[in-house]
């Protein structure tokens, strides 16, 4: 089945152990998910708090969720 076109939006990566979350935004949120988890797996995540938690709790403790889709021009304002 073909993947539907992706909309820009706001997402979160939730630590299911302690409830802490990383909020982000992107033109292609699922691509950002793939980038985040690739970097975290290789211990080169750009957010040190998220990287430390990933190292401590492991990948299975984290869940990626799209919070909302929106026009690309709105994503930075809404993320903040």
Secondary structure, DSSP 8 states (H G I E B T S, - for coil): --------EEEEEEETTT--EEEEEETTHHHHHHHHHHHHHTT--S-HHHHHHHHHH-GGGEEEEEEEE--GGGHHHHH-
